[in-house]
Amino acid sequence: MEIALKIVLIIFSLGLIGVVLLQRGKSAGLSGAISGGAEHLFGKQKARGLDLFLQRLTVGLAIGFFVMALLVAYYVKA
């Protein structure tokens, strides 16, 4: 049981890493703040569908990762 939980935890962690790396980077710094404000003002369209899907997938994988980490910690300790 312990080995199966560890394997599932590794799958969740690799999935979480992959999804985070697939997400689009946010502009940082002063130049990002200026261009981001201009894009918002003039209404630049982004690929919202994929970004929203990746964001929700990240949340789901993160919740699964934390639950699996708690379960593995419980079974290793017991």
mmCIF file of the N, C-alpha and C atoms, coordinates in Angstrom:
data_MODEL
# 
_entry.id   MODEL 
# 
loop_
_atom_site.group_PDB 
_atom_site.id 
_atom_site.type_symbol 
_atom_site.label_atom_id 
_atom_site.label_alt_id 
_atom_site.label_comp_id 
_atom_site.label_asym_id 
_atom_site.label_entity_id 
_atom_site.label_seq_id 
_atom_site.pdbx_PDB_ins_code 
_atom_site.Cartn_x 
_atom_site.Cartn_y 
_atom_site.Cartn_z 
_atom_site.occupancy 
_atom_site.B_iso_or_equiv 
_atom_site.pdbx_formal_charge 
_atom_site.auth_seq_id 
_atom_site.auth_comp_id 
_atom_site.auth_asym_id 
_atom_site.auth_atom_id 
_atom_site.pdbx_PDB_model_num 
ATOM 1   N N  . MET A 1 1  ? 0.832  -1.203 0.000   1.00 0.00 ? 1  MET A N  1 
ATOM 2   C CA . MET A 1 1  ? 0.000  0.000  0.000   1.00 0.00 ? 1  MET A CA 1 
ATOM 3   C C  . MET A 1 1  ? 0.869  1.257  0.000   1.00 0.00 ? 1  MET A C  1 
ATOM 4   N N  . GLU A 1 2  ? 1.932  1.212  0.805   1.00 0.00 ? 2  GLU A N  1 
ATOM 5   C CA . GLU A 1 2  ? 2.824  2.368  0.919   1.00 0.00 ? 2  GLU A CA 1 
ATOM 6   C C  . GLU A 1 2  ? 3.519  2.668  -0.405  1.00 0.00 ? 2  GLU A C  1 
ATOM 7   N N  . ILE A 1 3  ? 3.954  1.622  -1.095  1.00 0.00 ? 3  ILE A N  1 
ATOM 8   C CA . ILE A 1 3  ? 4.652  1.809  -2.373  1.00 0.00 ? 3  ILE A CA 1 
ATOM 9   C C  . ILE A 1 3  ? 3.697  2.380  -3.426  1.00 0.00 ? 3  ILE A C  1 
ATOM 10  N N  . ALA A 1 4  ? 2.465  1.899  -3.440  1.00 0.00 ? 4  ALA A N  1 
ATOM 11  C CA . ALA A 1 4  ? 1.481  2.406  -4.402  1.00 0.00 ? 4  ALA A CA 1 
ATOM 12  C C  . ALA A 1 4  ? 1.201  3.883  -4.158  1.00 0.00 ? 4  ALA A C  1 
ATOM 13  N N  . LEU A 1 5  ? 1.079  4.282  -2.899  1.00 0.00 ? 5  LEU A N  1 
ATOM 14  C CA . LEU A 1 5  ? 0.839  5.692  -2.581  1.00 0.00 ? 5  LEU A CA 1 
ATOM 15  C C  . LEU A 1 5  ? 2.022  6.560  -2.987  1.00 0.00 ? 5  LEU A C  1 
ATOM 16  N N  . LYS A 1 6  ? 3.233  6.041  -2.800  1.00 0.00 ? 6  LYS A N  1 
ATOM 17  C CA . LYS A 1 6  ? 4.419  6.805  -3.198  1.00 0.00 ? 6  LYS A CA 1 
ATOM 18  C C  . LYS A 1 6  ? 4.489  6.969  -4.712  1.00 0.00 ? 6  LYS A C  1 
ATOM 19  N N  . ILE A 1 7  ? 4.095  5.936  -5.446  1.00 0.00 ? 7  ILE A N  1 
ATOM 20  C CA . ILE A 1 7  ? 4.094  6.027  -6.904  1.00 0.00 ? 7  ILE A CA 1 
ATOM 21  C C  . ILE A 1 7  ? 3.076  7.065  -7.370  1.00 0.00 ? 7  ILE A C  1 
ATOM 22  N N  . VAL A 1 8  ? 1.882  7.062  -6.770  1.00 0.00 ? 8  VAL A N  1 
ATOM 23  C CA . VAL A 1 8  ? 0.860  8.049  -7.129  1.00 0.00 ? 8  VAL A CA 1 
ATOM 24  C C  . VAL A 1 8  ? 1.328  9.458  -6.765  1.00 0.00 ? 8  VAL A C  1 
ATOM 25  N N  . LEU A 1 9  ? 2.020  9.594  -5.642  1.00 0.00 ? 9  LEU A N  1 
ATOM 26  C CA . LEU A 1 9  ? 2.562  10.901 -5.241  1.00 0.00 ? 9  LEU A CA 1 
ATOM 27  C C  . LEU A 1 9  ? 3.590  11.392 -6.256  1.00 0.00 ? 9  LEU A C  1 
ATOM 28  N N  . ILE A 1 10 ? 4.421  10.510 -6.753  1.00 0.00 ? 10 ILE A N  1 
ATOM 29  C CA . ILE A 1 10 ? 5.411  10.892 -7.765  1.00 0.00 ? 10 ILE A CA 1 
ATOM 30  C C  . ILE A 1 10 ? 4.722  11.308 -9.056  1.00 0.00 ? 10 ILE A C  1 
ATOM 31  N N  . ILE A 1 11 ? 3.654  10.599 -9.429  1.00 0.00 ? 11 ILE A N  1 
ATOM 32  C CA . ILE A 1 11 ? 2.903  10.963 -10.635 1.00 0.00 ? 11 ILE A CA 1 
ATOM 33  C C  . ILE A 1 11 ? 2.278  12.343 -10.485 1.00 0.00 ? 11 ILE A C  1 
ATOM 34  N N  . PHE A 1 12 ? 1.687  12.613 -9.305  1.00 0.00 ? 12 PHE A N  1 
ATOM 35  C CA . PHE A 1 12 ? 1.110  13.943 -9.062  1.00 0.00 ? 12 PHE A CA 1 
ATOM 36  C C  . PHE A 1 12 ? 2.189  15.020 -9.116  1.00 0.00 ? 12 PHE A C  1 
ATOM 37  N N  . SER A 1 13 ? 3.355  14.752 -8.531  1.00 0.00 ? 13 SER A N  1 
ATOM 38  C CA . SER A 1 13 ? 4.400  15.768 -8.510  1.00 0.00 ? 13 SER A CA 1 
ATOM 39  C C  . SER A 1 13 ? 4.939  16.051 -9.907  1.00 0.00 ? 13 SER A C  1 
ATOM 40  N N  . LEU A 1 14 ? 5.135  15.012 -10.721 1.00 0.00 ? 14 LEU A N  1 
ATOM 41  C CA . LEU A 1 14 ? 5.612  15.231 -12.084 1.00 0.00 ? 14 LEU A CA 1 
ATOM 42  C C  . LEU A 1 14 ? 4.557  15.947 -12.928 1.00 0.00 ? 14 LEU A C  1 
ATOM 43  N N  . GLY A 1 15 ? 3.298  15.604 -12.730 1.00 0.00 ? 15 GLY A N  1 
ATOM 44  C CA . GLY A 1 15 ? 2.228  16.298 -13.435 1.00 0.00 ? 15 GLY A CA 1 
ATOM 45  C C  . GLY A 1 15 ? 2.153  17.766 -13.060 1.00 0.00 ? 15 GLY A C  1 
ATOM 46  N N  . LEU A 1 16 ? 2.310  18.050 -11.777 1.00 0.00 ? 16 LEU A N  1 
ATOM 47  C CA . LEU A 1 16 ? 2.276  19.430 -11.304 1.00 0.00 ? 16 LEU A CA 1 
ATOM 48  C C  . LEU A 1 16 ? 3.440  20.236 -11.873 1.00 0.00 ? 16 LEU A C  1 
ATOM 49  N N  . ILE A 1 17 ? 4.616  19.638 -11.908 1.00 0.00 ? 17 ILE A N  1 
ATOM 50  C CA . ILE A 1 17 ? 5.777  20.315 -12.485 1.00 0.00 ? 17 ILE A CA 1 
ATOM 51  C C  . ILE A 1 17 ? 5.542  20.607 -13.971 1.00 0.00 ? 17 ILE A C  1 
ATOM 52  N N  . GLY A 1 18 ? 5.027  19.621 -14.693 1.00 0.00 ? 18 GLY A N  1 
ATOM 53  C CA . GLY A 1 18 ? 4.783  19.796 -16.118 1.00 0.00 ? 18 GLY A CA 1 
ATOM 54  C C  . GLY A 1 18 ? 3.756  20.876 -16.415 1.00 0.00 ? 18 GLY A C  1 
ATOM 55  N N  . VAL A 1 19 ? 2.668  20.889 -15.648 1.00 0.00 ? 19 VAL A N  1 
ATOM 56  C CA . VAL A 1 19 ? 1.612  21.881 -15.888 1.00 0.00 ? 19 VAL A CA 1 
ATOM 57  C C  . VAL A 1 19 ? 2.103  23.290 -15.563 1.00 0.00 ? 19 VAL A C  1 
ATOM 58  N N  . VAL A 1 20 ? 2.878  23.424 -14.504 1.00 0.00 ? 20 VAL A N  1 
ATOM 59  C CA . VAL A 1 20 ? 3.407  24.747 -14.149 1.00 0.00 ? 20 VAL A CA 1 
ATOM 60  C C  . VAL A 1 20 ? 4.358  25.242 -15.236 1.00 0.00 ? 20 VAL A C  1 
ATOM 61  N N  . LEU A 1 21 ? 5.163  24.345 -15.776 1.00 0.00 ? 21 LEU A N  1 
ATOM 62  C CA . LEU A 1 21 ? 6.080  24.762 -16.839 1.00 0.00 ? 21 LEU A CA 1 
ATOM 63  C C  . LEU A 1 21 ? 5.359  25.107 -18.141 1.00 0.00 ? 21 LEU A C  1 
ATOM 64  N N  . LEU A 1 22 ? 4.178  24.552 -18.369 1.00 0.00 ? 22 LEU A N  1 
ATOM 65  C CA . LEU A 1 22 ? 3.420  24.858 -19.577 1.00 0.00 ? 22 LEU A CA 1 
ATOM 66  C C  . LEU A 1 22 ? 2.708  26.198 -19.518 1.00 0.00 ? 22 LEU A C  1 
ATOM 67  N N  . GLN A 1 23 ? 2.537  26.740 -18.327 1.00 0.00 ? 23 GLN A N  1 
ATOM 68  C CA . GLN A 1 23 ? 1.788  27.984 -18.198 1.00 0.00 ? 23 GLN A CA 1 
ATOM 69  C C  . GLN A 1 23 ? 2.584  29.159 -18.741 1.00 0.00 ? 23 GLN A C  1 
ATOM 70  N N  . ARG A 1 24 ? 1.840  30.144 -19.208 1.00 0.00 ? 24 ARG A N  1 
ATOM 71  C CA . ARG A 1 24 ? 2.439  31.344 -19.766 1.00 0.00 ? 24 ARG A CA 1 
ATOM 72  C C  . ARG A 1 24 ? 3.020  32.200 -18.643 1.00 0.00 ? 24 ARG A C  1 
ATOM 73  N N  . GLY A 1 25 ? 4.216  32.757 -18.868 1.00 0.00 ? 25 GLY A N  1 
ATOM 74  C CA . GLY A 1 25 ? 4.851  33.608 -17.878 1.00 0.00 ? 25 GLY A CA 1 
ATOM 75  C C  . GLY A 1 25 ? 4.181  34.966 -17.797 1.00 0.00 ? 25 GLY A C  1 
ATOM 76  N N  . LYS A 1 26 ? 4.172  35.523 -16.619 1.00 0.00 ? 26 LYS A N  1 
ATOM 77  C CA . LYS A 1 26 ? 3.607  36.858 -16.420 1.00 0.00 ? 26 LYS A CA 1 
ATOM 78  C C  . LYS A 1 26 ? 4.731  37.884 -16.534 1.00 0.00 ? 26 LYS A C  1 
ATOM 79  N N  . SER A 1 27 ? 4.418  39.061 -17.066 1.00 0.00 ? 27 SER A N  1 
ATOM 80  C CA . SER A 1 27 ? 5.404  40.126 -17.162 1.00 0.00 ? 27 SER A CA 1 
ATOM 81  C C  . SER A 1 27 ? 5.743  40.621 -15.767 1.00 0.00 ? 27 SER A C  1 
ATOM 82  N N  . ALA A 1 28 ? 7.011  40.885 -15.552 1.00 0.00 ? 28 ALA A N  1 
ATOM 83  C CA . ALA A 1 28 ? 7.449  41.321 -14.231 1.00 0.00 ? 28 ALA A CA 1 
ATOM 84  C C  . ALA A 1 28 ? 8.196  42.645 -14.354 1.00 0.00 ? 28 ALA A C  1 
ATOM 85  N N  . GLY A 1 29 ? 8.258  43.344 -13.277 1.00 0.00 ? 29 GLY A N  1 
ATOM 86  C CA . GLY A 1 29 ? 9.002  44.587 -13.246 1.00 0.00 ? 29 GLY A CA 1 
ATOM 87  C C  . GLY A 1 29 ? 8.198  45.762 -13.744 1.00 0.00 ? 29 GLY A C  1 
ATOM 88  N N  . LEU A 1 30 ? 8.878  46.899 -13.882 1.00 0.00 ? 30 LEU A N  1 
ATOM 89  C CA . LEU A 1 30 ? 8.222  48.142 -14.279 1.00 0.00 ? 30 LEU A CA 1 
ATOM 90  C C  . LEU A 1 30 ? 7.729  48.088 -15.718 1.00 0.00 ? 30 LEU A C  1 
ATOM 91  N N  . SER A 1 31 ? 8.523  47.506 -16.615 1.00 0.00 ? 31 SER A N  1 
ATOM 92  C CA . SER A 1 31 ? 8.086  47.437 -18.013 1.00 0.00 ? 31 SER A CA 1 
ATOM 93  C C  . SER A 1 31 ? 6.865  46.543 -18.162 1.00 0.00 ? 31 SER A C  1 
ATOM 94  N N  . GLY A 1 32 ? 6.787  45.484 -17.390 1.00 0.00 ? 32 GLY A N  1 
ATOM 95  C CA . GLY A 1 32 ? 5.613  44.620 -17.423 1.00 0.00 ? 32 GLY A CA 1 
ATOM 96  C C  . GLY A 1 32 ? 4.383  45.322 -16.883 1.00 0.00 ? 32 GLY A C  1 
ATOM 97  N N  . ALA A 1 33 ? 4.569  46.163 -15.884 1.00 0.00 ? 33 ALA A N  1 
ATOM 98  C CA . ALA A 1 33 ? 3.430  46.900 -15.321 1.00 0.00 ? 33 ALA A CA 1 
ATOM 99  C C  . ALA A 1 33 ? 2.897  47.913 -16.319 1.00 0.00 ? 33 ALA A C  1 
ATOM 100 N N  . ILE A 1 34 ? 3.790  48.559 -17.048 1.00 0.00 ? 34 ILE A N  1 
ATOM 101 C CA . ILE A 1 34 ? 3.362  49.562 -18.029 1.00 0.00 ? 34 ILE A CA 1 
ATOM 102 C C  . ILE A 1 34 ? 2.687  48.895 -19.213 1.00 0.00 ? 34 ILE A C  1 
ATOM 103 N N  . SER A 1 35 ? 3.328  47.865 -19.776 1.00 0.00 ? 35 SER A N  1 
ATOM 104 C CA . SER A 1 35 ? 2.729  47.211 -20.947 1.00 0.00 ? 35 SER A CA 1 
ATOM 105 C C  . SER A 1 35 ? 1.474  46.435 -20.556 1.00 0.00 ? 35 SER A C  1 
ATOM 106 N N  . GLY A 1 36 ? 1.448  45.868 -19.366 1.00 0.00 ? 36 GLY A N  1 
ATOM 107 C CA . GLY A 1 36 ? 0.253  45.161 -18.914 1.00 0.00 ? 36 GLY A CA 1 
ATOM 108 C C  . GLY A 1 36 ? -0.924 46.096 -18.750 1.00 0.00 ? 36 GLY A C  1 
ATOM 109 N N  . GLY A 1 37 ? -0.674 47.305 -18.255 1.00 0.00 ? 37 GLY A N  1 
ATOM 110 C CA . GLY A 1 37 ? -1.742 48.289 -18.129 1.00 0.00 ? 37 GLY A CA 1 
ATOM 111 C C  . GLY A 1 37 ? -2.251 48.744 -19.473 1.00 0.00 ? 37 GLY A C  1 
ATOM 112 N N  . ALA A 1 38 ? -1.343 48.903 -20.441 1.00 0.00 ? 38 ALA A N  1 
ATOM 113 C CA . ALA A 1 38 ? -1.756 49.313 -21.782 1.00 0.00 ? 38 ALA A CA 1 
ATOM 114 C C  . ALA A 1 38 ? -2.553 48.210 -22.466 1.00 0.00 ? 38 ALA A C  1 
ATOM 115 N N  . GLU A 1 39 ? -2.141 46.961 -22.274 1.00 0.00 ? 39 GLU A N  1 
ATOM 116 C CA . GLU A 1 39 ? -2.885 45.847 -22.865 1.00 0.00 ? 39 GLU A CA 1 
ATOM 117 C C  . GLU A 1 39 ? -4.284 45.765 -22.270 1.00 0.00 ? 39 GLU A C  1 
ATOM 118 N N  . HIS A 1 40 ? -4.384 46.013 -20.984 1.00 0.00 ? 40 HIS A N  1 
ATOM 119 C CA . HIS A 1 40 ? -5.689 45.964 -20.335 1.00 0.00 ? 40 HIS A CA 1 
ATOM 120 C C  . HIS A 1 40 ? -6.568 47.122 -20.819 1.00 0.00 ? 40 HIS A C  1 
ATOM 121 N N  . LEU A 1 41 ? -5.953 48.281 -20.989 1.00 0.00 ? 41 LEU A N  1 
ATOM 122 C CA . LEU A 1 41 ? -6.703 49.460 -21.411 1.00 0.00 ? 41 LEU A CA 1 
ATOM 123 C C  . LEU A 1 41 ? -7.229 49.306 -22.839 1.00 0.00 ? 41 LEU A C  1 
ATOM 124 N N  . PHE A 1 42 ? -6.392 48.773 -23.724 1.00 0.00 ? 42 PHE A N  1 
ATOM 125 C CA . PHE A 1 42 ? -6.788 48.665 -25.124 1.00 0.00 ? 42 PHE A CA 1 
ATOM 126 C C  . PHE A 1 42 ? -7.418 47.317 -25.458 1.00 0.00 ? 42 PHE A C  1 
ATOM 127 N N  . GLY A 1 43 ? -7.541 46.445 -24.504 1.00 0.00 ? 43 GLY A N  1 
ATOM 128 C CA . GLY A 1 43 ? -8.288 45.206 -24.680 1.00 0.00 ? 43 GLY A CA 1 
ATOM 129 C C  . GLY A 1 43 ? -7.621 44.145 -25.523 1.00 0.00 ? 43 GLY A C  1 
ATOM 130 N N  . LYS A 1 44 ? -6.366 43.848 -25.268 1.00 0.00 ? 44 LYS A N  1 
ATOM 131 C CA . LYS A 1 44 ? -5.683 42.784 -25.997 1.00 0.00 ? 44 LYS A CA 1 
ATOM 132 C C  . LYS A 1 44 ? -6.263 41.439 -25.567 1.00 0.00 ? 44 LYS A C  1 
ATOM 133 N N  . GLN A 1 45 ? -6.613 40.619 -26.543 1.00 0.00 ? 45 GLN A N  1 
ATOM 134 C CA . GLN A 1 45 ? -7.188 39.303 -26.252 1.00 0.00 ? 45 GLN A CA 1 
ATOM 135 C C  . GLN A 1 45 ? -6.063 38.295 -26.046 1.00 0.00 ? 45 GLN A C  1 
ATOM 136 N N  . LYS A 1 46 ? -6.219 37.470 -25.037 1.00 0.00 ? 46 LYS A N  1 
ATOM 137 C CA . LYS A 1 46 ? -5.262 36.409 -24.779 1.00 0.00 ? 46 LYS A CA 1 
ATOM 138 C C  . LYS A 1 46 ? -5.940 35.070 -25.025 1.00 0.00 ? 46 LYS A C  1 
ATOM 139 N N  . ALA A 1 47 ? -5.155 34.048 -25.057 1.00 0.00 ? 47 ALA A N  1 
ATOM 140 C CA . ALA A 1 47 ? -5.692 32.696 -25.186 1.00 0.00 ? 47 ALA A CA 1 
ATOM 141 C C  . ALA A 1 47 ? -6.229 32.274 -23.828 1.00 0.00 ? 47 ALA A C  1 
ATOM 142 N N  . ARG A 1 48 ? -7.405 32.750 -23.495 1.00 0.00 ? 48 ARG A N  1 
ATOM 143 C CA . ARG A 1 48 ? -7.968 32.535 -22.162 1.00 0.00 ? 48 ARG A CA 1 
ATOM 144 C C  . ARG A 1 48 ? -8.377 31.088 -21.919 1.00 0.00 ? 48 ARG A C  1 
ATOM 145 N N  . GLY A 1 49 ? -8.800 30.390 -22.952 1.00 0.00 ? 49 GLY A N  1 
ATOM 146 C CA . GLY A 1 49 ? -9.280 29.033 -22.771 1.00 0.00 ? 49 GLY A CA 1 
ATOM 147 C C  . GLY A 1 49 ? -8.196 28.109 -22.245 1.00 0.00 ? 49 GLY A C  1 
ATOM 148 N N  . LEU A 1 50 ? -7.037 28.111 -22.886 1.00 0.00 ? 50 LEU A N  1 
ATOM 149 C CA . LEU A 1 50 ? -5.938 27.256 -22.464 1.00 0.00 ? 50 LEU A CA 1 
ATOM 150 C C  . LEU A 1 50 ? -5.390 27.704 -21.119 1.00 0.00 ? 50 LEU A C  1 
ATOM 151 N N  . ASP A 1 51 ? -5.269 29.008 -20.902 1.00 0.00 ? 51 ASP A N  1 
ATOM 152 C CA . ASP A 1 51 ? -4.774 29.510 -19.621 1.00 0.00 ? 51 ASP A CA 1 
ATOM 153 C C  . ASP A 1 51 ? -5.692 29.111 -18.474 1.00 0.00 ? 51 ASP A C  1 
ATOM 154 N N  . LEU A 1 52 ? -6.979 29.214 -18.691 1.00 0.00 ? 52 LEU A N  1 
ATOM 155 C CA . LEU A 1 52 ? -7.941 28.842 -17.659 1.00 0.00 ? 52 LEU A CA 1 
ATOM 156 C C  . LEU A 1 52 ? -7.886 27.344 -17.375 1.00 0.00 ? 52 LEU A C  1 
ATOM 157 N N  . PHE A 1 53 ? -7.781 26.532 -18.433 1.00 0.00 ? 53 PHE A N  1 
ATOM 158 C CA . PHE A 1 53 ? -7.676 25.086 -18.253 1.00 0.00 ? 53 PHE A CA 1 
ATOM 159 C C  . PHE A 1 53 ? -6.421 24.711 -17.476 1.00 0.00 ? 53 PHE A C  1 
ATOM 160 N N  . LEU A 1 54 ? -5.284 25.305 -17.835 1.00 0.00 ? 54 LEU A N  1 
ATOM 161 C CA . LEU A 1 54 ? -4.036 25.006 -17.136 1.00 0.00 ? 54 LEU A CA 1 
ATOM 162 C C  . LEU A 1 54 ? -4.081 25.463 -15.683 1.00 0.00 ? 54 LEU A C  1 
ATOM 163 N N  . GLN A 1 55 ? -4.741 26.590 -15.431 1.00 0.00 ? 55 GLN A N  1 
ATOM 164 C CA . GLN A 1 55 ? -4.858 27.080 -14.066 1.00 0.00 ? 55 GLN A CA 1 
ATOM 165 C C  . GLN A 1 55 ? -5.688 26.123 -13.215 1.00 0.00 ? 55 GLN A C  1 
ATOM 166 N N  . ARG A 1 56 ? -6.809 25.661 -13.747 1.00 0.00 ? 56 ARG A N  1 
ATOM 167 C CA . ARG A 1 56 ? -7.658 24.731 -12.998 1.00 0.00 ? 56 ARG A CA 1 
ATOM 168 C C  . ARG A 1 56 ? -6.979 23.377 -12.822 1.00 0.00 ? 56 ARG A C  1 
ATOM 169 N N  . LEU A 1 57 ? -6.250 22.937 -13.836 1.00 0.00 ? 57 LEU A N  1 
ATOM 170 C CA . LEU A 1 57 ? -5.516 21.681 -13.731 1.00 0.00 ? 57 LEU A CA 1 
ATOM 171 C C  . LEU A 1 57 ? -4.419 21.787 -12.674 1.00 0.00 ? 57 LEU A C  1 
ATOM 172 N N  . THR A 1 58 ? -3.764 22.937 -12.590 1.00 0.00 ? 58 THR A N  1 
ATOM 173 C CA . THR A 1 58 ? -2.744 23.159 -11.579 1.00 0.00 ? 58 THR A CA 1 
ATOM 174 C C  . THR A 1 58 ? -3.341 23.079 -10.176 1.00 0.00 ? 58 THR A C  1 
ATOM 175 N N  . VAL A 1 59 ? -4.486 23.697 -9.980  1.00 0.00 ? 59 VAL A N  1 
ATOM 176 C CA . VAL A 1 59 ? -5.141 23.658 -8.669  1.00 0.00 ? 59 VAL A CA 1 
ATOM 177 C C  . VAL A 1 59 ? -5.516 22.221 -8.304  1.00 0.00 ? 59 VAL A C  1 
ATOM 178 N N  . GLY A 1 60 ? -6.074 21.493 -9.259  1.00 0.00 ? 60 GLY A N  1 
ATOM 179 C CA . GLY A 1 60 ? -6.455 20.105 -8.999  1.00 0.00 ? 60 GLY A CA 1 
ATOM 180 C C  . GLY A 1 60 ? -5.264 19.225 -8.674  1.00 0.00 ? 60 GLY A C  1 
ATOM 181 N N  . LEU A 1 61 ? -4.184 19.374 -9.434  1.00 0.00 ? 61 LEU A N  1 
ATOM 182 C CA . LEU A 1 61 ? -2.988 18.586 -9.159  1.00 0.00 ? 61 LEU A CA 1 
ATOM 183 C C  . LEU A 1 61 ? -2.342 18.975 -7.827  1.00 0.00 ? 61 LEU A C  1 
ATOM 184 N N  . ALA A 1 62 ? -2.390 20.253 -7.482  1.00 0.00 ? 62 ALA A N  1 
ATOM 185 C CA . ALA A 1 62 ? -1.818 20.686 -6.202  1.00 0.00 ? 62 ALA A CA 1 
ATOM 186 C C  . ALA A 1 62 ? -2.605 20.108 -5.034  1.00 0.00 ? 62 ALA A C  1 
ATOM 187 N N  . ILE A 1 63 ? -3.921 20.118 -5.132  1.00 0.00 ? 63 ILE A N  1 
ATOM 188 C CA . ILE A 1 63 ? -4.746 19.533 -4.069  1.00 0.00 ? 63 ILE A CA 1 
ATOM 189 C C  . ILE A 1 63 ? -4.464 18.035 -3.961  1.00 0.00 ? 63 ILE A C  1 
ATOM 190 N N  . GLY A 1 64 ? -4.400 17.355 -5.096  1.00 0.00 ? 64 GLY A N  1 
ATOM 191 C CA . GLY A 1 64 ? -4.087 15.931 -5.088  1.00 0.00 ? 64 GLY A CA 1 
ATOM 192 C C  . GLY A 1 64 ? -2.714 15.651 -4.510  1.00 0.00 ? 64 GLY A C  1 
ATOM 193 N N  . PHE A 1 65 ? -1.748 16.486 -4.841  1.00 0.00 ? 65 PHE A N  1 
ATOM 194 C CA . PHE A 1 65 ? -0.398 16.312 -4.316  1.00 0.00 ? 65 PHE A CA 1 
ATOM 195 C C  . PHE A 1 65 ? -0.379 16.438 -2.795  1.00 0.00 ? 65 PHE A C  1 
ATOM 196 N N  . PHE A 1 66 ? -1.049 17.453 -2.245  1.00 0.00 ? 66 PHE A N  1 
ATOM 197 C CA . PHE A 1 66 ? -1.047 17.642 -0.798  1.00 0.00 ? 66 PHE A CA 1 
ATOM 198 C C  . PHE A 1 66 ? -1.781 16.522 -0.078  1.00 0.00 ? 66 PHE A C  1 
ATOM 199 N N  . VAL A 1 67 ? -2.886 16.064 -0.644  1.00 0.00 ? 67 VAL A N  1 
ATOM 200 C CA . VAL A 1 67 ? -3.621 14.951 -0.032  1.00 0.00 ? 67 VAL A CA 1 
ATOM 201 C C  . VAL A 1 67 ? -2.763 13.683 -0.043  1.00 0.00 ? 67 VAL A C  1 
ATOM 202 N N  . MET A 1 68 ? -2.118 13.420 -1.179  1.00 0.00 ? 68 MET A N  1 
ATOM 203 C CA . MET A 1 68 ? -1.271 12.227 -1.266  1.00 0.00 ? 68 MET A CA 1 
ATOM 204 C C  . MET A 1 68 ? -0.072 12.332 -0.334  1.00 0.00 ? 68 MET A C  1 
ATOM 205 N N  . ALA A 1 69 ? 0.491  13.527 -0.195  1.00 0.00 ? 69 ALA A N  1 
ATOM 206 C CA . ALA A 1 69 ? 1.622  13.701 0.717   1.00 0.00 ? 69 ALA A CA 1 
ATOM 207 C C  . ALA A 1 69 ? 1.203  13.422 2.160   1.00 0.00 ? 69 ALA A C  1 
ATOM 208 N N  . LEU A 1 70 ? 0.021  13.867 2.536   1.00 0.00 ? 70 LEU A N  1 
ATOM 209 C CA . LEU A 1 70 ? -0.475 13.587 3.884   1.00 0.00 ? 70 LEU A CA 1 
ATOM 210 C C  . LEU A 1 70 ? -0.738 12.097 4.090   1.00 0.00 ? 70 LEU A C  1 
ATOM 211 N N  . LEU A 1 71 ? -1.315 11.462 3.086   1.00 0.00 ? 71 LEU A N  1 
ATOM 212 C CA . LEU A 1 71 ? -1.552 10.019 3.195   1.00 0.00 ? 71 LEU A CA 1 
ATOM 213 C C  . LEU A 1 71 ? -0.260 9.219  3.285   1.00 0.00 ? 71 LEU A C  1 
ATOM 214 N N  . VAL A 1 72 ? 0.725  9.564  2.482   1.00 0.00 ? 72 VAL A N  1 
ATOM 215 C CA . VAL A 1 72 ? 2.015  8.875  2.541   1.00 0.00 ? 72 VAL A CA 1 
ATOM 216 C C  . VAL A 1 72 ? 2.669  9.092  3.902   1.00 0.00 ? 72 VAL A C  1 
ATOM 217 N N  . ALA A 1 73 ? 2.622  10.307 4.398   1.00 0.00 ? 73 ALA A N  1 
ATOM 218 C CA . ALA A 1 73 ? 3.211  10.592 5.714   1.00 0.00 ? 73 ALA A CA 1 
ATOM 219 C C  . ALA A 1 73 ? 2.500  9.810  6.810   1.00 0.00 ? 73 ALA A C  1 
ATOM 220 N N  . TYR A 1 74 ? 1.182  9.657  6.693   1.00 0.00 ? 74 TYR A N  1 
ATOM 221 C CA . TYR A 1 74 ? 0.427  8.913  7.701   1.00 0.00 ? 74 TYR A CA 1 
ATOM 222 C C  . TYR A 1 74 ? 0.792  7.424  7.668   1.00 0.00 ? 74 TYR A C  1 
ATOM 223 N N  . TYR A 1 75 ? 0.858  6.842  6.464   1.00 0.00 ? 75 TYR A N  1 
ATOM 224 C CA . TYR A 1 75 ? 1.149  5.423  6.366   1.00 0.00 ? 75 TYR A CA 1 
ATOM 225 C C  . TYR A 1 75 ? 2.607  5.088  6.673   1.00 0.00 ? 75 TYR A C  1 
ATOM 226 N N  . VAL A 1 76 ? 3.518  5.998  6.394   1.00 0.00 ? 76 VAL A N  1 
ATOM 227 C CA . VAL A 1 76 ? 4.933  5.748  6.727   1.00 0.00 ? 76 VAL A CA 1 
ATOM 228 C C  . VAL A 1 76 ? 5.118  5.808  8.237   1.00 0.00 ? 76 VAL A C  1 
ATOM 229 N N  . LYS A 1 77 ? 4.428  6.723  8.893   1.00 0.00 ? 77 LYS A N  1 
ATOM 230 C CA . LYS A 1 77 ? 4.553  6.876  10.336  1.00 0.00 ? 77 LYS A CA 1 
ATOM 231 C C  . LYS A 1 77 ? 3.904  5.712  11.075  1.00 0.00 ? 77 LYS A C  1 
ATOM 232 N N  . ALA A 1 78 ? 2.799  5.180  10.542  1.00 0.00 ? 78 ALA A N  1 
ATOM 233 C CA . ALA A 1 78 ? 2.062  4.116  11.241  1.00 0.00 ? 78 ALA A CA 1 
ATOM 234 C C  . ALA A 1 78 ? 2.749  2.773  11.158  1.00 0.00 ? 78 ALA A C  1 
# 
